[in-house]
Amino acid sequence: MTSNQGRRQRAVMASDAEWERITRAAGAAGMEVSRFIVHRVLMPDTLPPEVTRRAVRELLVLSHLEERRLRETGAGEAWDDACEAVDRFLEREGVLATLTDPGAANRWKATGEDR
């Protein structure tokens, strides 16, 4: 158990939806909400940004190649259905809104480009 010595109560402003996500995540981590918030904010990034960028780039390249392959074999509708399902999931979970690049959310959605 963590000592509360030197700690003071603080206030956090969040929407109901944000607070629900925070409390769910804290519960899943087995932590009190306040400790979870402090831990998440202060913990170091697990991967250097260049590693994350490279991994995302390679994932997007593979995704592009798979889309092209499916469309060339006449299974483009399966690709569209999968993209729509993923977009719905990401939007429902609020993931797209947390991206730091303002234009990134639109690039992650199925836009019909390059088809």
N, C-alpha and C positions, 0 to 999 in steps of 0.2 A: 504494500500500500504506500502511496506517495504522501509525503508530509505536506501539510498545507502551510507550514511556516514560511512567512514572507510573501504569501499569496494573498491577493485581494480580489473581491468580486468585481467583475467588469460586465459591461452590457454589450450585447451583439445585436445588430439589427439584421433581420432576414425576413424574406417573405414566408408565408405559410408553406409553400412548396419547397423552398430552400431549406427551411427548418426540418421539414419531414425527411428530406434526403439526408440531412446531417444526422438526425437522430437514428435513422435506419443504419447509416454507415457506422456510427458510433456503436450501436448495438451489435452489428455484425463483427466489429473489431473487439467486442467485449470491454468497451471503455465507457466511462462517463462522458457526456457530451463535452463538458469544458476541457477535460484532458485530451479528448480526441481532437478538438479544434486546435489546441496549443501544439499537440504532437504533429498534426498535419502541416501546420504553418511553419514550424521550426525544423522539421526533419529535412535533411539534405535531399536534393534530387538524387534519385537512384541511378540514373544514367546521364552521362554528359550529353548536352544538347546535340552535338554532332552525331552521336550514335543514334539518338532518336530520329534525327532528320534522315540519316542514311536508311534506317529501317523503314521509315514511312515511305521514303522514295522508292525503295525496292518493292515494298508492298504495292504501291501504286503502279509500278511498272508491270508487276505480275498480274495485277487486276486488269490493266489495259490489255495485256496480251490475251488473257482469258476471255475478256469481252469480245475482242476481235475474233478469237477462235470460235466462240459460240455463235456469233453473227454469221461467220462464213459457213458454218454447218447448218444454218437455218434455225438455230435455237436462241435467237435474239430475245424472244419473248420471255424465256426463262431468266435471262440476264436482267431484263427490265423488272420482272416480278421480284427478283432477289434484291435489286437496288431499292425498290419501293418499300419492301419489308424492312430493310436495314435503315432506311431514312425514317420510317415510322418509329422504329425502336429508338434510334438516336434522339429524335425529337421528343419522344415520350420520356426518355431518361434525362433530357436537358443537356445532353452532351454537346450538341452543336453550339449551344449558346455559350459554352465555356471556352471555346477556342479563342486564342489571343489575337489571331490575325482576323481583322474585320471581314475580309473577303473569303476566308477559309470555309465558312459554313456553306456558302453557295457552291464552292468547288467540290465539296463532299457530297452534294446532292446530285442525283441523276439529272443532268441538264440537257441531254440529247445532243451534245456536241460530239463531233468526231465519230458519228455513226453512219 
